Amino acid sequence: MKYTFCLIFICSFLTISVFAQTKDIDKMSEDEIYALSSNREAIEKLSNADAIRLQTRLVDLAKKAEQTFKDGRELYNKGDYNTALTKFNYAVKFGSDKDEPRYFAFLAFTDLRLGKPADAAAAVSVARQMEIANDEDTVFVYLAQCRVDAAEKKYSDAIAACSVANISAGTLDTVTKTTVLNDRAAVYEASGDHAKAIADYSRVIDLRPSARSYYDRAAIYYVTKDYARTVADLDESIKLAPNASSSYIVRGISYLLLHDYDKAFADGSKAIKLKPTDWRGFYIRARSYEERGKNELAIADWQKVLSLDPQNESAKAALKKLNAASTDEAKKDETKKLLAGIIGKDQTLTAETFKGLKTATDPSATSPRYKDANEAFETGRTLAAKQDIDGALAAFEAALAMDPKLSGAANNIGAMYVKKNALEKALHAYLVALSIDPSFTMAQENLDAISLRIRDARRNATVSLSKQGLTDYYRARVSFYRRQITSGNDAVSAEIHRRSSRLDCSVLQRAYQNQYNFNSLLRDLKSDLDRGELTFSPAEASDIPAATSSNWKAATARFDAMHRYGCIVRAFDSMDY
């Protein structure tokens, strides 16, 4: 509401008589006062007395608008956005010039909360055109601009606006400072700049540590797969807000990824107690049961997951696997088929690549040094941190002996053998970890890395593998190409269906090179098999020629496709197998 014109009128027209009869201003409604104050012609016809009365009414309305705005902020903070919106609209309508920028800013905040980004953008645009007289209003207006830009995914603009707000917030209270930093951190996070997001969240924690600030930073650590720091921040968050189920859920999942299944179980159980309608608590506990071989309890929790989330694919897959295992326990340790589907629909190589894999220790053994597998595992981690590699290796082997389902122990055995430069044993340990848990991403990454080291060492004649070791090596490389070719085929399909006038030929070329290199690997595998250097079963061996032929046909088809789409084949300088 603008009423400065009335002041000018009073000063300029003190001696002017009444031009027209008007309704008694003191009896006018607020809307009538608003309409009159917006009508210059009507104002000019007022008597001096009526002009003064109008000015008085406007001042009173501005004071009421200020109080209404404060009421609106309280409602906004409580989450009652619809009622808050009504309050802010009133403040915008009847507020004074000096207060209007912040009123429009909060109108924008509320519109965003109510899913009205266009209205929010309009409110911010009005606020930006006004005279912003102080740091507090600057913060509110540019913070609103930041949020509007972020909602439109204009992250660079949002960061710039938040940065302006952050500069002005330097003179204000801690709550305002941390609010701006939180917003900018969220924009950095959305834009993928995790380092800057962590930096802003860390400043928030320094200024005003809270359960939410620790949780927000933990979320970034989780996304960047820094699970140890995720757990550390959630520890602090839980100290400050011990009944926040989401903190236990994220920490529980982090413990699963760290293979600390006892702690994951505890967090899953706590999350269930706090929020029994959230399927994620049951998910965590089901996984922890399963990893520790308590299949019946795992089945019960997976069923609970499905009852709460009927479309949960993880629960469906887990129940299918566990129910099959309970029907025929012996099937748990059957070989996993990693070569099936390598080439596509015409794939014929279905060799059992994990056949015969055993742990380095007797699964029925017990250790007098440790009360259970988890104690042995934790001891191994402690010793590994102290660089006691032999001691850590013995502890991890003891853990795996006491709990043959402890895939993390098998993975860590591999890591210890890598430190001892015992590449063949490391390779075997990673395969064991994957035979226990085929979805163990860290073990898969470690297996790929160690198989590459062995490949390079074989080229340089610096490693000699046993027959089992060489067989394991080929299994690892076949697994690698299985994933590479599947990924390449998906990329080619997406590129062809992209409906662009020009294909990215590098996508087709990479897919072809994967198949070309895989064929070279299969050729060497066949050569070593013919020399009796491998321990593949007769069934596996009989499938290799057909697989080689099938892959070569697929590679030829891919080569023809490159010519058909006008792609130039680049030279293949090396065989990357």
N, C-alpha and C positions, 0 to 999 in steps of 0.2 A: 504494500500500500504506500502510495506516495502522497504526502500531505504538505510538503514544503511549499507548494504553490499557494496554499491557504495562508501561510505566514506572509508571503509577498503581497497577497491580496489585502491582508489586514493593514500592512504598512502603507500601501498605496491608495487605499480607498476608505480611510477613516472618516472622511467628510462626505462620502457619497450616500445618498439617500436610498431607500428601498426602491428597487425597480419593479419588483413583482411580489405578489403574495405567495408564500410557500408553506408547506406543511410544517408544523412545529418541529424543529430539529431535535429537540429533547425527546420527542415521542416517536421519532423515526426508528425503524428496525435497523439492525446491523447491515443487512443487505441494501436497504435504502440509503444508509449513510455511505456505503461503498459506491453505490451507483451515483450519488450526488458528487462525491469527491472525485469521481472519474469524469465528470461532465464540466468542462471549463466554462461553457456558456452559462450553465446554471449557477456556477460559483460566482461569476461576475455580476449576477443579478441579486446576490444576497445582500442583506443589510449588514452594517458593521457588527451588530449584535449577533446576527445569525452566523456570520463568518467566524466570530469568536466561539460561538457554541459548537459549530462544526469542528473547529480546530480542537476544542476540548474533547469532543466525542472521539475524534481520531486518535488523540493522545491516549485516551482511556482504552480504546480498542487495541492500540499498539502494545500497551501494558498487558492487556488480556492475551494478546497474541504471544507475547514473550512467555507468560505462564503456561499457555496452552502448548507452546513448543517444548517447554521443560516436561510437561506431562507426557507429551508425545515421545520424548526420549526415554522416559521411564518405561513406557509401554513397549517401545522398540527393544529395549534391553531385556524385557521379559518375553519377547517373541510374539507379542500381540500386534502384528504388523498392519492388519486392516484398520484397527482403531487408531494406531499411531499415524497411519496415512491421513485419516480424517483430521487429526490434530495438526499435522504439518501443513495440510492444505489450508486450514484456517489461518495458521501463522503466516503463510505466504500471502494470503489475501489481505490480511489486516496489519501485517508487521511493518515496522519502520524501515526506511532505506538502509540504515546502517546494519540492521540485523538480517536483511533478506538473503544475503549470500549463503549463510549457514542454514537458513530455513530450506532453501532450494537444495542444498547439499544433502540434508537429511531426507528430503522428499525423494531424491535420487537413490539414496541408500535403501529406502523402504520399497520403492518401485522394483529395485533389483531383487529384493527378498521375495517379492510377490510375483516374480517372473515377468516383469514389464520392462525389458531393457530399453525399448524405444522411448517410453515415458521418462525413464531415468536419464537417458541421453539428452532429452529435451530440457529437463530440469537443470542438468549440469551446464548446458549451453547458455541458459538464461543467467545462471550464477556467474559464469566466466565473463559475461558482458557487463557485470556490475562492478562498482568500485569496491575492492576488497581491502579493508582498512587495517587489518591486524593479522598477526601470525595464526591465531586460532582459526579464523575464517579461511585463511589461505590453506591451512591443513585440511579442513573439512572439504573445501571445494576441490582441491587437487586429489584428495583421497577418493572423493566421489568420481572424479574423472578417471583415476586409476582403475577403479572397480568397473566402470562402464567399458573402458578399453579392454580390460581383462575378459569381461563377459563376451566381447566381440572378438576375442583371441588376437587383439592387436597388442602383443606382449611388449614390443619395444616402446610403443606409446605409453602403455600402462606403467612400465618401469620408469620412464621419464617423469610421468605425473607423480608417481609415488616418491620419487627422489626429490621433487620440489616440495612435496608435503613433508618429507623427512627433514629437509633443511629448516623449514619453519617450525617443525616440532621440537627443534633443539632448545627453544626457550620455554617450552611448555612442560606439563607434568609428565611423570613416568608412564602413566596409563596411555596417554596420547602418543608418546614416543613409541611404545611397544606395539600399539595398534597399527601404526604406519609401517613399522618394520615387519610385523606379521603379514600385512598385506603384500608388501614388496617381496617377501620371502615366498609367499604363495605364488606370485607371478613368476618369479625365477624358477620355482619348481615346475609350474605348468609349461614354461618355455624350455625345460630340460637343462637349465643351468643349475645343477645340484650343488656345486661348490659355493656359489653365491647365496643360494637358498640356505645352506647350512650356516654360512657366515652371518646372515641376518637373524636366523633363529638363535644362534649362539649369543648375539648381542641382546636379543630379547631375554634370554636366560640370565645374562649378566645383570641386566637392568631390573628384571622383575621375574624371577624364577617361579614357575607355576607348573601344575600337572599338565596343562595343555601345551605349554611351551616345550617341555621335555618330550611330550608325545609327538608334537609336530616335527621336531628334529629327528626323533626316532623313525618317523615315517620316511624321511629322506634317506637315512642310513639303510633302512630296509630296502628301499627301491634300488640303492646302489650296492646291495648285497653285502653290506658291512654289518653282519648280524651280531657280532660281539658288541659293537657300539649301540646297535638297536636295543639289545638287552640292557646295556648299562643305562641308557636314557629312560627306558621303561621302568627300570628299578626305581629311579628317582621319581618318575611320574606316579608310580603306585604308592610310594611313601606319602605323597601329597594328596592323592585321591585313591584310597585303597578299595573303593567300590566301583571303579570304572571298568566294566567288563571288557571294553575294547582294548584296554592296555594289556590285560591278561591274554586276550586272543592273539594280538600281534606278537607279544613276547613268546607265547606258546608255539606259534608257527615258527618263530625264529629259533627256538630250541629244537624244533623238529629238523630244521635245516642245518643246525649245528650237531645233530645226532645225539642230543642230550634228552633222551626219551623220558627219563624219570621227571625232569623238570617240566617238560612239555605236558606230561600227564597231569602234574599238579596244577599247571596254569589252565589246562582244558577243564579240569574238574571245578576250579574256582570260577571260571567263566560260566559254566553250566549253573552253578549255584546262584550266581548273580543275575543271570539272564537265561533261564531255561528254554526260552523260545528262539534263541539264536543258534542255528545249526553249527556254527563254526566251533563252538566249544566241544560239541560231540565229535566233530571232524578231527580236532586235535587229539582228543582222547582215543578215538578209534585208531588213528595212525600210531600213537604211542603203544597201544595194546598190540597192534599188528607187528610193529617192529620188534617187540619183545616176545613174539610168539604166542600171545594170548588171543588166539583166533576167535574163540567163542565170545569173549567179551568184546572183541573188535567188531564182530558181526552184529551184536546187539546195538553198539553205538552207530555203526554205519546205517542200520535200519532206522535209527532215530534221526539221523541226518536226512534220510529220504522222506521220513514222515513230515519233517519241517521244510524241506526243500525238494519236492518230488522230481525236479529236473536235474538234480545234482549228478553229473556224469562221473565224478570221482567215486561217489558212493556206489553207483551202479557197477562200475568196473571192479571196485574192491570186493563187493558182495559176490559178484560172479566168480572172481578168483578164489575167494575164501570158501565159498560154498563148494566149488569144484575140488578144492584141496581137502575139505572135510569129507567129501564123498570118497576120495581115493588119496589118502595121505601120501602114498608113494609118489604121486605125481608132482609133489612140491619140488622134488629134487631132480626132475627130468630136465633134459637139456633145453635151453632156450634157443629158438630159431632166429638167428640174426640175418640169415641170407635170404629168407623168403621175401619175395617182392622187390628184389634189388633192381631189376630191369624194368618191371612193369607187369602188365597182365600176362605176358608170355614168359615170365620168369619160371625157370624149372629147377634152379639150384635151391634146395631146401635142406641143406646140411645142418646137422645139430652141432652148433659151434661151441657149446659149453659142456659137451659130453666129457665126463671123466674129471671135471674140475673138483678138487678137494682142498680143504684148508690145509695149511702147513702143519696143523696140530690135530690131534685126535679130538673130534667133537664131543666125545663122552668124557674127556678128561676134566679134572677139577684141579684147582691150584690151591695149595695150602697157604699161599701168601695173601690171597684176596678172598673176601667173603662172597663176592659175586662179580659178574662180568662188568657191571658199571664201575665198581671200585677199581678193577684192573684197568678199564678204559681211561678213567680219570687220572690214575697213576701214570699211564702212558703219556697222556697229554702234558702232565707236569714235568716228566722226565724229558720229553721232547723239547719243551720250552727251555730246559736247562742244557740242551744239546747233549744229553746222555742218550745217544741214538740206540746203542745196544740194549740199555735198560728199557727204553721206551718200546723197542721192538718186541722184547720179551713180554712186556705188560700187554701190548696190543694182541699178541698171539695168544696169551692166556685168556684175554677177554673173548676173543673169537672162539677159543676152545670151549669156554663155558657157555657161550651164547652164539651158536652158528648163524643166527639171524642178524647179528650185529654188523651190518654192512659198513658202518663207520669205522669199525676196528679193522676190517679188511682193507679199506681205503688207506687208513693210516699205516698199516703194515707196508703197503706199497710206497707210501711217502718215505718211510724209514729206509727201505731198500734203495730208493732213489738217492738218498743222502749217502748211502754206502756204495753207490755206483753199481749196485747189483741189478742191472736193468732187466734181466730175464725174470728174476724173482718179483721185481716191482710190477712188471707187466702181468704176471700171473695173479698177483694179489688184486690188482684192479679188475681183472676179469672175474675173480671170485666175488668182489664187491658188487659187480653188475649182475652176476648170477643170482645174488641174494635180492638185489633191488634194481631191476632194469631201468628204473626212472631216476637213479642216483646221478644227478647232473655232474656233480664234482668228480665222481669216479670216472664218468665218461670223458670229461675234459682231461683228467689225468691220464687216462688210457690213451687218448689221442696224442697227447704230448709225449708220452714215453715211447709209443710206437714210432713216432717221427724220429726221436733220438736213436732208436734202434735201427731205423732205416738208414740214417746218416752214418751210424757206426758200421753197419754192414757194408755200405759203399766204400768206406775207408778201411775196411778189413780190421777194425779195432774191437770187434766183438765176435764171439763164437757162441752160437746158441745150440742147446740140446734139441733133439727132435721135438720134444714137447714145447720147448721155448719157441722154436721156429713155427710150430703149428699155432701156438698162441698169438704169435706176431701176425700171421696171416689172418687169423680170426679178427684181430683188432683192426687191421687195415680194411678187411672186407666190411666190417661194421661201419668204419669211417666212410667208405665209398657208398655204402647203402644210404646213409643220411645225406651225403653230398649230392647224389644223383636224384634222390627224391626232392630235395630242395631245388636243384637245378631244373627239374621237370616242372615243378610248380611255378618257378620264375618264368620259364619259357611260355607256359600256358597263359600266365597273366600278361606277359608282354604281347603275345599274339592277339589276345582278346582286348587289348587296351584301346583298340580302334584308332590308333594314331596313324598319320600318313607315313610315318617313318619309324621303323623298328630300331630298337637299341640292339645292334648286332652283337655287342659284347655279352649280352645275356645268353644268346644262342651259342656263342663260341665257348663260354665257360661250361655250359651244359655238355657240349660235345667233348671238350677236353677232359671233363670228369669221366665220361664213358671211355674215352680213348686210353686214359691212364689206368682206369680200372681193368681194361682188357689186358694191358701190359702186366698188371699185378697178377691176374688170373693165369696168364701165360707162364710167368715165373713160378706161380704156385703149382701148376701142372708139371713143370720141369722138375721141381724139388720133390713132388709126389712120386714121379716116375723113378727118381733115383732112390726112393725109399727114405727120404729125409724127414717125412712128416708122419704124424700119427692119426690122420683122419680115418674114420671108419670106412668100410667098403661102400656103405650107402652114400656117405659124403663124397667119396672119390668118384663114384659113378655119376654124380650130378654135375661135376665140374666141367666136362666137355660141353654138355648141353648149355650150361650157364654161359660159357665163353662164347659159344655160337650165338646165343640169344642176345648177349650184350653187344657183340659185334654188329649184328643186324640193327640193333637200336642205334648204335653209333653211326652206322652208315645212313640210316634214315635221318638222323639229326644233321649229318653232313649235307645230305641232299636238300634238307629244309633250308639250310643256310644259303645255298645257291638259289633256291626257289624264291627266297625273300630278299635276294640281292646283297647278302652279306659276304664280305671277303674274309676268308679264313686266314688267321694269323699263324705264323710258324709256331710249332711246339718245341721249345728249346730243351725241355727236360721232362722226364717222366716223374711226376710228383706222387709216387706211391710209396 
